[in-house]
Amino acid sequence: MSSVCHAEDVGVDYRCFVSPDGKIKMRMMWTSTVGWVGGYVQYGKNKDKITIVQVNSEEETNDEGRPYAVNSDWVEIIDGKVNGRYHFGYQAANFDNVFYINAKGKKFDFSQALENYEDCF
């Protein structure tokens, strides 16, 4: 078994999301290689990155020529324990159903911010 990872085998994506009132901004990064997906969220420039792990991903096929839609669920891990759950619903580059449910069951909705992820904070 080889432990060599080629750069072309790794995909990295960054997104910025904001709450409806604009008070909460979240930056998400995820990376994928064949057989593995992982990432983090961050709620402010000086805040710690929180590990998230994908637990489910479903693709929905659409009309021919249209990109497929994806519903992806992730869990947030803090101190080795699941602390909350994220849902990302998207089609191509358009994220249209994004929310977070914390450990107490409170739901927070987000919409995709269109600025560059570096400008998220």
Sequence and secondary structure as in RCSB ss.txt:
>XXXX:A:sequence
MSSVCHAEDVGVDYRCFVSPDGKIKMRMMWTSTVGWVGGYVQYGKNKDKITIVQVNSEEETNDEGRPYAVNSDWV
EIIDGKVNGRYHFGYQAANFDNVFYINAKGKKFDFSQALENYEDCF
>XXXX:A:secstr
      GGG EEEEEEEE TTS  EEEEEEEEETTEEEEEEESSTTS  EEEEEEEEEEE  STTS  EEEEEEE
EEETTEEEEEEEEEEETTEEEEEEEEETT  EEEEEE  S GGG  
